Amino acid sequence: MEATNSGKAGILSGQKLQDANQNHAPCLCTKSPEVRVGLPDFNPDRLKTARALADKAVKMQKIFSIQGPYPVIRAALRARGWIEQHMNGSKLQVQQQQHQNSGSKSSSKDADDHNSEDVEKEQDPNRLHSFLSRLVRNEKVYFYWTNRRDAINTNILQKQQIINHFTKAGSFTTKVGLCLNLRNLHWFDAANPDTFFPRCYTLAAQDEKHAFIEDYRRTACTSLLKYVVKRDQNIQGKGICHNLQDVQVQRKQNKHRSKPLVPSQMITTALKVCQEYLESLEHRDIDKTLETPQTLTQEQWAEFISSYYLVAHGGAQIERSEHFVSSCEAMLQRLEKVSPQLGIDGTQNIWIIKPGAKSRGRGIKCAKRLDQILRMVAIDPVLIKESKWVVQKYIEQPLLVHGTKFDVRQWFLVTDWNPLTVWFYKKCYLRFSTQPYSLDTLDSSVHLCNNSIQKHLRPSQQRHCGIPADNMWLDDQFRAFLASQGRETLWETVVVPGMKTTIIHALQTAQDLMESRKNTFELYGADFMLDLSLHPWLIEINASPTMAPSTSVTAQLCTAVQEDTLRVVLDRRVDRTADTGDFELIYRQAAVEVPQYLGINLVVEGFAVKNPCPLPPLRSSNQSASKRWGPVKEKESALEKVQALPKMLLKKAESKIRRCEPLSPALPSESSLSKPVKSISIRLPMTVLPIGGGSHSGHLWKRRAEVSNVQPPTTEKQQGSLSQEMTAPKQPRKAASSSTSA
């Protein structure tokens, strides 16, 4: 104990000596009594080495800072020559205050499943790293690792600083964001989200609420058809009970044989609803008129749902249901071709309700009645206002291991959003529930596999002994289980490719919403469920997945994934051929070039129109002119017959034409030309250039037409010549050239 204390005294003396050197007061340390006590154990070489390490780390920009206890990250960075600058509480509060002042809001709490209670604090027995941290306390940090994305304001970071969180990741790490974004997948890829993500609705919006109610009713119809088919198979022994749910249905039927019968009309109604749903999918319903009444009214739907509860939940029988088995089978086969989620629906019509503002499975419940679901959502008005409630179709027929439900935690790493770069971790683990799977109860201990919930529960004695007490399996153990059933190849051919494709699609829909900051990365944890065919279904994506060594499985895998993350992020920056551990690059998008803004404004250039006012319309022939303007006499020279206007009137008319103003009085319309015009006199001052021989059709008009309100005396001869000059007909070029040559 004394040696340890003296060693600590020596380090403390070294700290004071360093402070004195920095403050240029070496005499202060020689007078300090603490220095005399620590001098026998003080090693100047050790201090010199520590200062050399600090100087080298500063020069090579290897200063890091971690918020939260991450001993694996600390050890891996120190092994690479990095020195930690401790992020104390006051400094973290300053960062958070700056972040709040910038106006940004935290979005990580919706999906952060990090549990700080499971992580043990790191010890520094010789205080060497604390001393090194003090030496670099005023230096710039080049690597940040935090457990919350709002701990550091990325707007104040410089380009070369690295951080382990992207901003605005709530677009796919929240339950609401993932639900809404995946609906836009058709804009990014030719894929259907219904093939890997159970249908989901946000009940805060009225249109979403109505869509959910329609989905629930339609699912009740398909569930009823499944119930009729399974009941007939169990009675006649045509099929074998392949899963626990079939056994439960058969037991429930035997138990409730004394229940009253339900009319078979509900089967006919269910078949009719399914038929109309197929027509809507095939777009055959567009020919129906808008006056066509709906299949069922609200009162009829309420009666149908009540009868469905009696059958599916209460075990009541349907009279003469055996006569509808073939029709139900045919309809289910047609629905299976267009509805990829028909296999996970089951017969109970169970939905899972998730509050989007909570994590680690808190507040998640399962329900099977429509009124109960709507009542559960309406409890919290705050979540309703913020559109945080999500209802998702529950997978009623999952793959079970020894009769127990499980989910898969799969890690993936995003190192860039433009181009989108995704790394898939080859290792994963399974999380089991503590109770055997059953649809008779909707308790969380049976249906939620989150370790934050199951670790507080005692495993059931009825659960299979092959499930470990810590409720976790390595992926190798699961592959061995599949091998025992002769399905080992499905892991590499179905499960892994399905998870990779699903992750890529989820990230594609969020790419436009993310801020692509370079030198940023983030590790995510995706949760998957497997159906009976081992097809993976995405449940949610978590930011800041827990790295706590809560079990032997997580102690092994969480350590490995953290070390491999640094291999990808740091080692590969220096050497592209560096070992990336179990991380596999599965997607790298072609970079989208963003044009550089040069500060040039948009300019539209043009030119003025010299002659905006049109010439008077030309008549088609001399005959039409003669009919409207009187008889045409012999041709006379236009230069001799046209009288010049007075100079004052001529200037006034020209100014109006330049301003494109209508001349007064206006030319008569075509409808009024049939009437005799006696009070209007038109003069056309012009310059006529004869072309070739000089017929009227070959004259080139140089001056604008001018109209005046003056009524000078005109003779009949002048009027005739004037009308003939105005209605000079157009002639083809060939005709004009022939007349010229003539």
C-alpha angles and dihedrals in degrees: 000000000000092000090052093050092048090051090053090048090054092053092047089051089052090053092052090047091053091049090050092051090051092049092046093237108117093158090067092067095049090056095047114103091212090065093055090052092051099040097090091059097033114114114201091193090059091053090048091051092049092051091048091052091049093049091049093049091050092048093049092043094242103145116128137180129201130196110206131014108300104155093173093055092045093050093046093050094046090051087058093053098263122143122211124233104204114237101217125195097261093051091047091051090052090052091049092047090052089049092052092047090054088063099242122135131216116255100169097083091074093064107016107119095176111133112200092189091071095054122087120220117252120246126220103193099176094037091224094131091047089055091049090049089054091053091057097036092117097042128103116267114231100182127043125187115181135162093225127048093219093059092088126039103228091197091073095047121104124233097260095050115102125213132178100226136069119212122241093024090142089092089083106007093064123074093235094046094050091047094053100037097053089061088069094056092109088069091060107031141007093252136115116230090206087073094066109012122061110238112270138189136194104224096199092081117071095223090051090049092052091047090053092050090052090048092049092051093046091048089051088057094050091044089054091053090051090050092054093049095046093047091054092048092051094047097049095036094236093135138036122233102255098180142023094261092064090053091050092050091051092048091049091051092052091047096052102040090121092061118112118265122255118224115260090231089091090065089054090050092050091050091050093051092049091048092054090047090055090049091052091051091049091045092238092128094072091084091063117097123245090244091067107116121237121263093250134010122227091263092050091049090051090052092047093049091049091052089046090055090053092052104036099032103023100039096237118160129237117230115245091358091149089071091062099048096099092047091049092049092050092049093049091051090053092047092049090063094057102027112064092184097056091100095058097046100080121181103287099068093222121179130189120225118209128186103219095210095064134070141198092047095298115155095006114139138170124226137173104192121081096219091049092052094050091046092051092053094048093057097083112049092185093062090044091053093048093045092239101138116100127183117195134182110261118229100240096180107048127161109267131206110212089339093306129116121236141170133209125240109208124182126212133174130218114200099171140010098200102067093018106235119186129184120196121207113228094211127068139156140223127236119205132200119240095234131059114261115267137154092208089084130035096202118145092237088068104037106029117071098183110133091221087067103033096049090069093053130079115236115252119252089226091060116104115268090230090075110086122237092244089057095231138111134189116236088247090061091051092050089053089053090052090048089056088058095043094250102105094119091061090072093066097033103041114010103044097039090047093052092048093051093046093052092049092050092049091052094046092060091052099043096094091050097052128089106236103215116172119234089035129116138166137199116218135189119217122197118214136184123205123218127210092281091049092249109154120236120196114233103174145323121237129206118214095018113206116270095186116135091228094148137016088261096054092040089060101038100036091054091050096047092051093050092046090049090060089048090058097040102040111015095045091052089066099034122024090199094055120129112266096190113218094342114114124195104233103165137024117168125211109263116258110224113227112205113238115244111235099182095250116145122223110262126193114200128191144148134245122258108242098202109029095157114082124231119250112279116267120231121239098235145357090252094063090049092050092051093052103034102032134261119334117230130199119314114266133178112279092215092060099045102044112088118212119244122238113275095242093053091044092055091047093052093047092052091052092051092051090053090047090238120155113259117238119267100027122227113270119260123246091255091057096044091080089068119076113264114210106155101055124082121189124199122187111198104195147146115239120204112192115225117204101329104351113250117161091257091061099050118116112219113219105171131061123254113259127202124195136182093226116117107205117173111274129188125226090248093056092049092052094050091046094053090048092053093050095051100049104157123230116246130196118260093246092053091049093050092049092052090048093052089047 
